[in-house]
Amino acid sequence: MPVQTGKTPGALRSNPYGKEIRMTDDEFEQLVRFIYEKTGIEFKSSKKYLLENRLSPRLVELGCTSYHDYLLLLKYDSNNEFQHFTSAITINETSFLRNMPQLRVFVDEVLPRVVKQAQDRAVRKVRLWSAGCSSGEEPYSLALLIAEKHPRLFNQKAVEIVATDIDEEILAKAREGVYSEFSLRNLSPIQKNNHFTREGRYFRITPKIKSIVRFTRLNLHDSARMRLMHDVDIIFFRNVMIYFGTEARKQILANMYDSLNPGGYLFLGHSESLHGLTKAFKLVNFGKIIVYQKQIRV
Ligand SMILES: C[S@@+](CC[C@H](N)C(=O)[O-])C[C@H]1O[C@@H](n2cnc3c(N)ncnc32)[C@H](O)[C@@H]1O
């Protein structure tokens, strides 16, 4: 059985305590401000119901009778409540081999280029970063594609993948590496067979694929911690930016730019772009696929 996150669709719809705590407009505004300051995630006013639905069970569990009380608890948290909170408000939707045309560009075109760039700098390892990795499908997809297409690089451990997320619960699931058939829907039978072992209705990623992926908690809206990410050759920042407000997007992209080595690449989700956010990156077209690059000479 995969690690349960408490965010299964059933848990979202029903409150196990059978009690709903209503949120006032004032409480909603205060919570939205708090969430934005701490995480960069933006909640529009139409999302009040969603927030209520997600947080209400936690308030009941803690014995809080209002969101005002809960906010006080969060602000003066001595008990890691912030981690429960982020887990409740984030959206973790993902799957293996999500956006395959883009992943093909990564493995066939971009990875060989950054390996060459690293060799030119006399560096033996390239570093990939899956930022907002959710339950691990994205970084494990990168790892399995490298194992398939560049076995020598893989076996020499010439590539490492750092996978980060704000949500500690979803990271526990990622580290466990056990998935339902639905998560694997884009994989061929051969890929399922080669990279997973079957456990009843579930599939466990092999230790080999796991061996080049390292998970760690990182809030992308925390600039001080972001500065610790450096010497990165390729960043996957896909389907995360859509949840952030404009200022948070700009700040995160500026930090990511600094994290990249010159000539490094940035992949965004297919509905995302840098338009109106930053002009720092060069746009590179691979057929219909757009990738962003930090200039080699800056
Ligand atoms: C929709 S998932 C995207 C997963 C994967 N990148 C993909 O494209 O399939 C978005 C992830 O971003 C994470 N996230 C949201 N805000 C974050 C923040 N401030 N710092 C780090 N991760 C964050 C969420 O926890 C969630 O797991």
The ligand as an SDF file (V2000), in Angstrom:
LIG
                    3D

 27 29  0  0  0  0  0  0  0  0999 V2000
    0.5860   19.9500   -9.3370 C   0  0  0  0  0  0  0  0  0  0  0  0
    2.0200   19.4390   -8.4670 S   0  0  0  0  0  0  0  0  0  0  0  0
    3.1950   19.3590   -9.7940 C   0  0  0  0  0  0  0  0  0  0  0  0
    3.9810   18.0790   -9.7600 C   0  0  0  0  0  0  0  0  0  0  0  0
    4.9670   17.8790  -10.9080 C   0  0  0  0  0  0  0  0  0  0  0  0
    5.9040   18.9740  -10.9950 N   0  0  0  0  0  0  0  0  0  0  0  0
    4.2610   17.6600  -12.2060 C   0  0  0  0  0  0  0  0  0  0  0  0
    4.3140   18.5380  -13.0890 O   0  0  0  0  0  0  0  0  0  0  0  0
    3.6380   16.6150  -12.4020 O   0  0  0  0  0  0  0  0  0  0  0  0
    2.4770   20.9580   -7.6190 C   0  0  0  0  0  0  0  0  0  0  0  0
    3.4150   20.7160   -6.4440 C   0  0  0  0  0  0  0  0  0  0  0  0
    3.9740   21.9720   -6.0280 O   0  0  0  0  0  0  0  0  0  0  0  0
    4.1230   21.9500   -4.6300 C   0  0  0  0  0  0  0  0  0  0  0  0
    4.2270   23.3290   -4.0920 N   0  0  0  0  0  0  0  0  0  0  0  0
    3.2520   24.2620   -3.9860 C   0  0  0  0  0  0  0  0  0  0  0  0
    3.7260   25.3730   -3.4080 N   0  0  0  0  0  0  0  0  0  0  0  0
    5.0410   25.1520   -3.1560 C   0  0  0  0  0  0  0  0  0  0  0  0
    6.0750   25.9310   -2.5660 C   0  0  0  0  0  0  0  0  0  0  0  0
    5.8560   27.1830   -2.1220 N   0  0  0  0  0  0  0  0  0  0  0  0
    7.3050   25.3820   -2.4640 N   0  0  0  0  0  0  0  0  0  0  0  0
    7.5380   24.1190   -2.9130 C   0  0  0  0  0  0  0  0  0  0  0  0
    6.6030   23.3220   -3.4770 N   0  0  0  0  0  0  0  0  0  0  0  0
    5.3680   23.8410   -3.6010 C   0  0  0  0  0  0  0  0  0  0  0  0
    2.8820   21.2100   -4.1400 C   0  0  0  0  0  0  0  0  0  0  0  0
    3.0570   20.6680   -2.8360 O   0  0  0  0  0  0  0  0  0  0  0  0
    2.7030   20.1550   -5.2240 C   0  0  0  0  0  0  0  0  0  0  0  0
    3.2490   18.9260   -4.8380 O   0  0  0  0  0  0  0  0  0  0  0  0
  1  2  1  0
  2  3  1  0
  2 10  1  0
  3  4  1  0
  4  5  1  0
  5  6  1  0
  5  7  1  0
  7  8  2  0
  7  9  1  0
 10 11  1  0
 11 12  1  0
 11 26  1  0
 12 13  1  0
 13 14  1  0
 13 24  1  0
 14 15  1  0
 14 23  1  0
 15 16  2  0
 16 17  1  0
 17 18  1  0
 17 23  2  0
 18 19  1  0
 18 20  2  0
 20 21  1  0
 21 22  2  0
 22 23  1  0
 24 25  1  0
 24 26  1  0
 26 27  1  0
M  CHG  2   2   1   9  -1
M  END
$$$$
